[in-house]
């Protein structure tokens, strides 16, 4: 009896062990492993010199230890090379990821953050990771950001389009019906470009929780800091099939440094880190981005000015009799429609030194112009020239 009891206990112990191992294995099989291309899953990422050591007498990466021939603001005299530009940058941008994840909150960690060359690198990379050329497709909701289509064409990925409603809302039933087993990425731009309209988080959550769509929902939030509607980053830890794209180009005023982020489940982010070039973010960009995350009061001050100007210019446009509609804005720009000749007015104004963006060729944007909210004096010059140009063309 003792032997039988011992044998039963041993079997129970082994059963529990294998159950735990099975759960751990299942936990490791996340959405990335289910959706990514097999060749990407098998990829052994390039191992660069800075993976091993980043300090000491560095004679491992074939750098030029004598130093750079040029420095920012021509600071060779007096010499200021605090960035040690002769050395390769941090391949993982850990400090920046930690600062950014802390700023965005919602339980995010560095493991949720990919840092890239603007949002465009992440858009292209997601297609290369998850979409089989010539077989898989993405779904977009025009009018929307044009780089989704460009990247899809470059990567030989098919495109399904489900236009927004005339009020610029996403049409969830139609999107789900249009998607299929080969739809790996669904792009939702929020706030939209050129629509300026934020998509409610409940709509994002409805797609992410759908049993019909099994791919990744990419929420492009380049303009999210100008919106009061919230960010989909708060859904990332709840839905592993959500990836959020953000950037320092808009609210942070750093378009020139080309720094963007993908925020998602750690397994998705890890694949992106595996696929990226080893030193995709340079030292100068990294320093400026880190400094930006330490200067949030400046961000908030500039945001307040831009949001105030957005209200001012919207009211002035609404007062013009030839402007038939000014769309509500959750971004740092306004989309408005004029009675006619929008393209010609845009061109005349540009030739006179005030450059906006004609959007009349986009879905639901007939006779529309998009104007970025600039400095107060720039905004007034825009309104004055728009009014004068309309009067000239009406004669």
N, C-alpha and C positions, 0 to 999 in steps of 0.2 A: 504493500500500500504506500509506503514512503517513497519507493522508487516511482510508482505511478504518479503520486502527487508532485514529486520533483520534476518529472517529465512534463506534466501538464503546465507547471509554473514556467518551465523553460520555454515551452512552445508559446505560451501566452506572452512572455517577455520578447521573444523573437518576432511574434506577430505585431506587437506594439511598436517594436523598433522599425520594422519594415513599413508599417503604416505611417510613422513619423517621416521616414525617409521618402515615402511616396508623396506625402504632403509637401515636403521641402522641394521635391523635384517639380511638383505641379506649380508651386509658388514661383519657381524659377522660369517656368514657361509662361511668360507674359505675352502681351499683344505684339511686341516686337518679333518674338520668335514665331508667332502664328502668321504674321503678315509679310515679314521681310523676305526679299529674294534669297534663295538658298546660298548663292555665292557670297552675298554680303554677310550672312550668318556665319559662314565658314571662314571669313576673312580674318587673317592675323594682322592686326593693325601695325603700321610702320612704327618701329621703335626708334625714337630719336635720342640724341646724346643727352638732352636735358631730362629724359625719363629717369636717368640713373643719378646724375650729379648736376648741381647748379652752382656750386661754389668750390673754391680751391684754385689750384693752378690748372686751368682748363685748357688742356691740349688734346681734346677729344673730338671737336666738331669742325676742324679746319677753318676756324674763324681767323680774322686778322687782328691779332692782339695789340697791334700798334695803335689802333683806334680809328674812328671814322674820319673821312675827309670833309664832312659837312655836318652841321648840327642845327637844330631848330633855332630860328631867329639869328642865324649865322654866328652862333656863340662860340666860335673857335678862339676869339679874343675879346674878352677874357674866356678862358676855356671852361666849358660847363658840359660835361658828359655824364651827368648823374644817371642817365638811362643805360650806360654802357652799351652803346649802339653797335659796338663790334661783336657783341654776343647775341646769340639767338634768344628770342623771347620765351617766356613761360608758355609751354604748349597747352596747358590746361587752364590758365587764367583763374587759379583757385581763389585768390584774394577778391577779384572782381565778382566771381560767382557768389562768394559768401556775402559780399556787400549787397549785391543785387537781390539775392534771395531774401535777405533780411528786410530790405526795403519793401519788397512786394508782399512779404508776410504769408499768411495762410498755411503755415507749416512747411513752406518750401525750404529745401536745402540746396547746397551746391550740386548734389547729384541730380537735381531736377533741371539744371541750367546748362544749355549749350551756348557758347559765345561764338559768333561768326561775323563775317564781313557784311554788315547790314542784315536785314531780314532775307535778302535775296539769296544769300548762300544757303540758308536753312531751307528755303522753298525748293531750290534745286536739289539739295541733298536728300530731302524727304522723298522726292520723286526717284532719285537714283537708288535709294535704299528699298523702297516699297513697291515700285512699279516696274513690271517686266516690260521692256521695250516691245512695242508692236502687239501687246496682249492686254495689258491693264489700262485703266482709265482713271481720270480725276473728274470731279464734278465741281463746277463753278457757278456762280449766281450773278450774271451780268445785270447792270453795269458794275464792274468791279476792277480791281487792280490788274493791269495788263500782264504782269510778269508771270502769273500762273500759266497763261496760255503760251507765253514765250518759252518757259522752262519745259512745259509739256512737249512742245514741238521739238525742241532741241533733244529731248530724251526719248523721242518717238513714243510718246504716251498719248492715248486717245483722250478726247475731251467731251464730256457731257455738260450741257448748259441747261440750267433751269432759271430763267430770268426772275429777278425780283418782281414784286407787284408794282404797279404804278406809284404806290406810296413808299416804295423801297423797303418793303418787308420781305423776309424770306418766306417761301411757300413750302412748308415742311412736308405735307403729304406728297406734293409733286416731286420734291427732292428725293424722298424715300422711294417713291415708285420708279423714278428714273434710274436710281442706283442699282447695281447688280453685284454679282459675286466678284467681278473684276474691278469694281470701284474701290481703290485702295485709299484714296485721299479725297476728302470733301472740304473745299475751301469756303470759309465764311469770313468776309472782311467786316470788322466791327470795331469802331465806326467805319462805315464804308467809304471807299474812294471810287467814284466822285460823289457819292450820295450824302456823305457827312452824317449818316444816321447810324446810331448804335443799335445792335440787335439785342433784345432782352435776354438775360441769362437763362430764363425759363425756356426760351426757344433753343438755345445751345444745349441745355440739359435734355430737352425732349429728343433731340437727334442722338446725343451721346448715349442715352438710355434705351434707344430703339433696338428691338430684336431684329429688325429688318436690315439695318445697315451695320455691317461688321468691320468696316474700315476705320481709318483714323479721321477725326474731325479736326481740321486745322483752323484755328481762329486767329486771324491776322489783326492784331491790335496796335498798329503803328500809331494811332491817334487816341489811344485809350485815356491818356492823362488829361485830355480836354473834355472828357465825358463824365457825367455824374451817374451813369447807369451801371457802374461796376465792371470788374474784369473777370474773364473766364479763368484766371489763375486760381481763383477760389474753388474751381471745380476739378483741378488737375489731380489732386490726391484722391478724389472720389471716383473719377472716371479715367482709367488709364488710356483710353482711346482719344483723349483730348490733348492736342499740342497747341500751345499759344505762342504766337510770334510777337515780339516787341522790339523796339529800337530806341537808340539815343538820338535819332536824326530829327525828331519833331519837337516834343515838349522840352527836351534837354538842350536843344539848339546845337547839336553836334553832328550835323549831316556830313561835314567834311572829314570826320575821323572814321566813318563807316563801321559802326559797331551795332550789332543786333543780337537778339537772344531768341532761343527756342526754349520753351518751358514745358516739360512733360514728364511722363513716367520715367524712372531711372533706366529701365531697360531700353527705352527708345533713345534717350539721351546718350546712353553708352554706345549704341550703334552709330549715332551721329559722330561721336568722338572717335570711334574706330575708323570711320570713312574719311573724315576731314584731312586736309593737308596738315603736316605736323606742326607748322608754325603759322597758322592762318591769321592770327591777330597779332599785329606788330607791337613793339614796345611803346611807341609813341601813342598809339590808339589806347593801349592798355592803361598808360599813365593818366591820360586825359579822362578816360571812363571812370577810373578809380577816384580821381579827384572830383568828378561830377557827383558820384554817389556820396561824397563827403560834403557836398555843397547844396543840399536839398533846399535850404532857405532861398537860395538864388533861383532855383527852379520854381518854387512857389511864388516868389515875387514876380517873375516873368510871366508865369501862367496867369496870375491875376490881371496883369496889364493886357494880355492878349484876349482873355475872356471878356474883359470890359470893352475892348475895342470891337470884338465880335458883335456885341449887342449894339454898339453905336453904329457900325456900318450896316448891319441888318436893318435897323430902323431907317437909315438914310436911303437904302435901296428900296425898301417898301414904300417910301414916300414918292418915288419916281413913277410918273404915270406910264412910262414905257416898259417898266419892269412888271411882268404879270405874276411872278411868283418868286419868293425867296424861301428856300427850303430850310426847315429847322436844322441846326448844326450841333453835333457833338464832337466836332473836330476844330482844327485851327484854320478852317476855310469855310467859305459860303458858296453854295451852288444856287444860281438864280437864273430865271428865264426872262428873256425880253421878247417883245412883240415879233420882231423879225430882224434879219440881217445880223444875227449874232456873230457869225464867222467873220464877216467883213468888219464889224465893229472891233472885234478882238484884234484883227490884223492892223487896222488903222491905229489903234491904241498902242499896240506893240511897236509899231514903226515910230511912234512919237515918244517912246520911252517907258510906257507902263505896260508890263507884260503880265497877262493873266493866262488862262487855259481854256480854249474852246472845247466844249464837251458835247456839242450837238450831234456828233455821230454815235454817241453811246445810247444804249437802250433806255427808253423813257426820258431822254435828255434833250429832246428837240429844242433848238434855239437856246441852249443853256451855256453859261460861262461859269467857270470856277475861279474864285479869287481867294488867294491866301491872305490871312490877316497879318499885316506887317506892322511897321512902326506907325504911330498916329499920323505923322506928316505924309507917309507913303499912302496910307489909307485915304486921306483927304484928297491927295493928288489923283488917286484912282477914281474917286467919286466925281470929282470936278471934270476930269478928262472924259469919263464915260458920258456924263451929261452933255458936255460940249460936242462930243462925237455924234451922239444921237441927234442933236439939233442940226448939225451940219448935214447929216444924211437925210434929214426930214425936209430939207429945203427944196 
